[in-house]
């Protein structure tokens, strides 16, 4: 296991912060599919396309454009 500059074990640090570590050493946070940047980009795109068409935009078009699932776009739609 690697240590950071303070000598703290990365695995312990990750777990303490709610992050899991898989067998390959990858980090992930349960329930978080994408980062905040992706969420904001999809939300901005949704709002932009909503203004253009004057109604509900095509969810599949946004999903393809941002390489996310239709359900992820629908989740963002519900939050807006």
C-alpha positions as CSV (number, residue, x, y, z in Angstrom):
1,X,0.0,0.0,0.0
2,X,1.1,3.5,-0.8
3,X,1.6,6.2,1.8
4,X,1.0,9.9,1.2
5,X,3.5,12.6,2.2
6,X,2.2,12.5,5.8
7,X,2.7,8.8,6.1
8,X,-1.0,8.1,6.3
9,X,-2.2,4.9,4.7
10,X,-4.2,5.7,1.5
11,X,-6.6,2.8,2.1
12,X,-7.5,4.0,5.6
13,X,-7.7,7.6,4.4
14,X,-10.0,6.5,1.5
15,X,-12.3,4.5,3.8
16,X,-12.4,7.3,6.4
17,X,-13.7,9.6,3.6
18,X,-16.4,7.2,2.5
19,X,-14.5,6.0,-0.6
20,X,-14.1,2.3,-1.3
21,X,-11.1,0.7,-2.9
22,X,-11.6,-2.3,-5.2
23,X,-9.2,-5.2,-5.7
24,X,-7.4,-3.5,-8.6
25,X,-6.7,-0.4,-6.4
26,X,-9.3,1.8,-8.0
27,X,-11.3,4.2,-5.9
28,X,-15.1,4.7,-6.1
29,X,-17.8,6.2,-4.1
30,X,-21.0,4.2,-3.9
31,X,-24.0,6.0,-5.5
32,X,-21.9,8.5,-7.4
33,X,-22.0,7.7,-11.0
34,X,-20.3,10.8,-12.3
35,X,-18.5,13.8,-10.9
36,X,-20.0,17.2,-10.3
37,X,-18.5,18.5,-13.6
38,X,-20.5,16.0,-15.7
39,X,-23.7,16.7,-13.7
40,X,-23.3,20.4,-14.3
41,X,-22.5,19.9,-18.0
42,X,-25.6,17.8,-18.5
43,X,-27.8,20.3,-16.6
44,X,-26.5,23.2,-18.6
45,X,-27.1,21.3,-21.9
46,X,-30.6,20.4,-20.8
47,X,-31.5,24.0,-19.9
48,X,-29.9,25.3,-23.2
49,X,-31.9,22.8,-25.3
50,X,-35.0,23.5,-23.3
51,X,-34.7,27.2,-24.2
52,X,-34.1,26.4,-27.9
53,X,-37.1,24.2,-28.4
54,X,-39.4,25.9,-25.9
55,X,-40.3,22.7,-24.1
56,X,-38.9,19.4,-22.9
57,X,-35.7,18.6,-24.9
58,X,-34.9,15.2,-26.3
59,X,-33.4,13.2,-23.4
60,X,-31.7,10.6,-25.7
61,X,-29.9,13.4,-27.7
62,X,-28.5,14.9,-24.5
63,X,-27.5,11.4,-23.2
64,X,-25.6,10.6,-26.5
65,X,-24.0,14.0,-26.6
66,X,-22.6,13.6,-23.0
67,X,-22.1,9.9,-23.1
68,X,-24.3,9.2,-20.2
69,X,-27.4,7.0,-19.7
70,X,-31.0,8.2,-20.4
71,X,-31.7,7.6,-16.7
72,X,-28.9,9.9,-15.6
73,X,-30.3,12.7,-17.8
74,X,-33.8,12.1,-16.3
75,X,-32.3,12.3,-12.8
76,X,-30.8,15.7,-13.7
77,X,-34.1,16.8,-15.2
78,X,-35.9,15.9,-12.0
79,X,-33.4,17.9,-10.0
80,X,-33.7,21.1,-12.1
